[in-house]
Amino acid sequence: MLKFALDAIAATGIVLLGVQSALADHGKNFHCERAPFLSETAKAAMQNLAHNNGMRKIVSFYAWQWENEEMRRICDAGAAGEKIETSCLEGKRDWEAIAARIPDGLAGKSNKQLRPHMLELSGRGYHTSDRAEVMKYCTQLGVVEPAFK
């Protein structure tokens, strides 16, 4: 019984070390631990800027666009020798700058009316192809680690 208890304590310690190192690793390469737009600031901004699901998608695209540009700016600064932070951008977004990107005339439109703009934004790939390009750029600068070694 004592051996079982000691083994359990040792196993718990190993698991906790693994969790601690996973948490310590959080913050590299702009990685976020959870889905975006969950901070209280992001929720409030979304509620203020988006009146329906379509508009939430549009606001998300402009937020990703802002993030991509911010990541590129951070990587340029790091490559220039400045001290930088490459942690998750959740809670650090400039919602005023994001709101300024949203074209006038979208507020109050139905999902159906917003669909052409949503499709046009989707074609730009802010969340997928543009993000991959930014990460490739930052990796080439040596500011972030390659996703796969």
C-alpha atoms as one frame of an Amber mdcrd trajectory, in Angstrom:
protein
   0.000   0.000   0.000   2.829   2.402   0.872   4.561   1.582  -2.421   1.320
   2.339  -4.291   1.018   5.692  -2.501   4.648   6.588  -3.270   4.203   5.589
  -6.914   1.069   7.740  -7.120   2.882  10.725  -5.607   5.792  10.285  -8.031
   3.426  10.017 -10.995   1.581  13.145  -9.868   4.887  15.009  -9.635   5.811
  13.956 -13.165   2.413  15.064 -14.484   2.713  18.402 -12.693   6.188  18.946
 -14.160   4.746  18.280 -17.608   1.913  20.738 -16.997   4.338  23.330 -15.679
   6.569  23.027 -18.729   3.542  23.191 -21.036   2.453  26.382 -19.312   5.952
  27.785 -19.493   5.972  27.048 -23.228   2.754  29.030 -23.629   3.505  32.394
 -25.076   5.912  31.424 -27.826   5.132  32.071 -31.463   2.016  34.100 -30.625
   0.336  30.866 -29.514  -2.886  31.184 -27.546  -4.011  28.530 -25.125  -7.688
  28.846 -25.982  -9.997  30.093 -28.693  -9.727  33.782 -29.626 -12.053  36.560
 -28.559 -12.782  35.211 -25.085 -11.306  38.013 -22.999 -13.797  40.393 -21.433
 -12.447  43.218 -23.606 -12.924  41.148 -26.773 -16.438  40.094 -25.753 -17.411
  43.706 -25.083 -15.891  44.879 -28.378 -17.691  42.142 -30.311 -20.967  43.006
 -28.644 -20.444  46.679 -29.471 -19.351  46.157 -33.093 -21.442  43.182 -34.195
 -25.226  43.046 -34.306 -25.560  39.529 -35.775 -23.549  36.421 -36.660 -22.478
  37.743 -40.050 -21.137  40.919 -38.552 -19.298  38.926 -35.861 -17.509  37.051
 -38.654 -16.644  40.319 -40.374 -15.322  41.859 -37.164 -13.292  38.679 -36.573
 -11.702  38.962 -40.003 -10.663  42.556 -39.351  -9.319  41.563 -35.938  -7.236
  38.794 -37.565  -5.999  41.294 -40.132  -4.941  43.625 -37.305  -3.258  40.709
 -35.490  -1.327  39.697 -38.610  -0.048  43.231 -39.069   0.794  43.506 -35.364
   2.668  40.201 -35.460   4.662  41.403 -38.470   5.437  44.665 -36.643   6.583
  42.767 -33.554   8.777  40.463 -35.636  10.347  43.407 -37.470  11.126  45.013
 -34.108  12.647  41.783 -32.819  14.774  41.396 -35.927  15.978  44.979 -35.387
  17.212  43.968 -31.939  14.383  45.402 -29.856  13.074  43.471 -26.863   9.749
  41.944 -27.895   7.002  39.700 -26.555   5.677  36.970 -28.859   2.882  35.784
 -26.600  -0.803  35.469 -27.389  -2.429  38.699 -28.547  -5.674  37.953 -26.685
  -6.405  40.956 -24.506  -3.863  43.100 -26.389  -5.876  43.968 -29.494  -6.431
  47.600 -30.408 -10.199  47.501 -30.867 -10.365  51.140 -31.960  -7.947  50.389
 -34.807  -9.917  47.247 -35.669 -13.217  49.153 -35.688 -11.677  51.779 -37.991
 -11.027  49.044 -40.578 -14.679  48.073 -40.825 -16.288  49.744 -43.829 -19.128
  52.167 -43.183 -22.597  50.979 -44.067 -22.433  47.446 -42.672 -24.123  48.184
 -39.356 -27.704  46.977 -39.219 -27.504  44.829 -42.353 -28.931  41.321 -42.311
 -26.740  38.234 -42.595 -27.914  37.880 -46.201 -26.920  41.465 -46.975 -23.519
  40.957 -45.309 -22.804  37.692 -47.139 -21.017  39.217 -50.196 -18.633  41.129
 -47.926 -18.078  38.039 -45.747 -17.236  35.949 -48.840 -14.839  38.587 -50.131
 -13.043  38.650 -46.786 -12.942  34.849 -46.636 -11.190  34.844 -49.990  -8.394
  36.964 -48.529  -7.578  34.276 -45.975  -6.812  36.504 -43.007  -7.025  33.658
 -40.561  -5.362  30.938 -42.608  -3.099  31.841 -45.517  -2.210  35.334 -44.264
  -1.448  33.973 -40.779   0.755  31.268 -42.286   2.626  33.911 -44.303   3.212
  36.050 -41.221   4.498  33.067 -39.254   6.791  32.101 -42.151   8.084  35.688
 -42.287   8.714  35.791 -38.536  10.443  32.406 -38.683  12.695  33.589 -41.521
  13.654  36.602 -39.420  14.575  34.205 -36.602  12.119  35.816 -34.204   9.889
  32.756 -33.738  10.684  29.078 -33.844   9.649  26.990 -36.837   6.309  25.263
 -36.338   7.852  21.935 -37.318  11.488  21.057 -36.808
